[in-house]
Amino acid sequence: MKYTSADARLMRRLNRSAILDMVRERGPIARSQIARQLNISMPTVMRVVDELLKEDLVRWSGDSQVSGGRPRELLAFNGEGYSVIGLDLGGEQLYGTLADLNGRVLAEASLPRGSLAQDNLEQVYTLIQHLLDQPPSSGQPLRGIGVGAPALTLSDQGLVTWAPSLGWRDLPLRDLLIERFGVPVVVENDVNLAALGEYGFGAARGTDSAACLSVGTGVGLGIILERKIYRGFHQSAGEIGYLPPFLSCLGERYEGFGALETLASARGIEQRAIQRRLELGLAGASGRLRTEQVFQAARQGQAWACQVVSETADYLAFAAAAISLLIDPQVIVLGGDLARQADLLIGPILQRLDGVIPVQPRLEASRLGGRAAVLGAIMLVLDITTEHVVL
């Protein structure tokens, strides 16, 4: 079989990606261990390590291992060597962090969302500039910017196709930010970034596959398979908020929130709680209720709240079953606002699935909370700036 120069370039990228991943995930580690575990020749490992040392992505740890009477120097990932700006534009506040490659947050800031599309773009510029202006704690150069947008995004183009909460349609956000700040930029759906954050730093760390079921203003799913975001043919994989939980949902049109979102999102929970209180004729039933108040009332044993929480567990069990049956990830992470209510949801969800599906999923609450997406930006920026690739 004849190999082309393109084959050789791909093999170099594969080797480089595998070696960097191993040092990041398992370091400090010796070069001989890397060669043995990855089944890569020692000269290839030495060449790649020399490149990574020059780029300041790995370093000698100062530790050594003794094998066969000879000490071997150990390599470690240089997570302190660079910083990344991560933005999460999916909440009521536009949120950003400056963090190193280890996920250590060096600075954070937030700004209110604007009412017009241009206002929101200017707020993004201001937020990034504010983070850039923070005095660097260790002088790390900025490796790039990662943005999580609450929208369908064409990540290969850096295009936000439609973000209703921001007023953006077909916005070339990546190109605008590169032009303004002159560093590599990645733009991704915010739930996909959250899933990548959990995979790199949170509840899904150490797995090969993971799904992040994010429940907040909406309901979304980020899917990670073999370290990569799975986006689907139309870039819409994970739009689980449109899952129809009842036969009556079929044939209806859902152009804003999907069928599941209208029931299981924070807004759906609040609306169902108000409706239940009105049916019971409770005082102040029509007043605004926040999701946290509903769950707190359930903890206090109030019947109306217990019913709403039980229904929420029903709806999320539909979603967990679909995820488990179609993807079978090693872990499903419950993220978004409802991660804070995991004590009232995870057990009941698993109880509802017991005996219904062949294998019970591993279901865990997010460990990163509101930082999941911005930490996912670190992983994505690292990948694009190192030309990361896996088979």
Secondary structure, 3 states (H helix, E strand, C coil): CCCCHHHHHHHHHHHHHHHHHHHHHHCCEEHHHHHHHHCCCHHHHHHHHHHHHHCCCEEEEEEEEEECCEEEEEEEECCCCCEEEEEECCCCEEEEEEEECCCCEEEEEEEECCCCHHHHHHHHHHHHHHHHCCCCCCCCCEEEEEEEECCEEECCCCEEEEECCCCEEEECHHHHHHHHHCCCEEEEEHHHHHHHHHHHHCCCCCCCEEEEEEECCCEEEEEEECCEECCCCCCCCCCHHHCCCCHHHCCCCCCCCCCCHHHHCHHHHHHHHHHHHHHHCCCCCCCCCCHHHHHHHHHCCCHHHHHHHHHHHHHHHHHHHHHHHHCCCCEEEEECHHHHHHHHCHHHHHHHHCCCCCCCCCEEECCCHHHHHHHHHHHHHHHHHCCCCCC
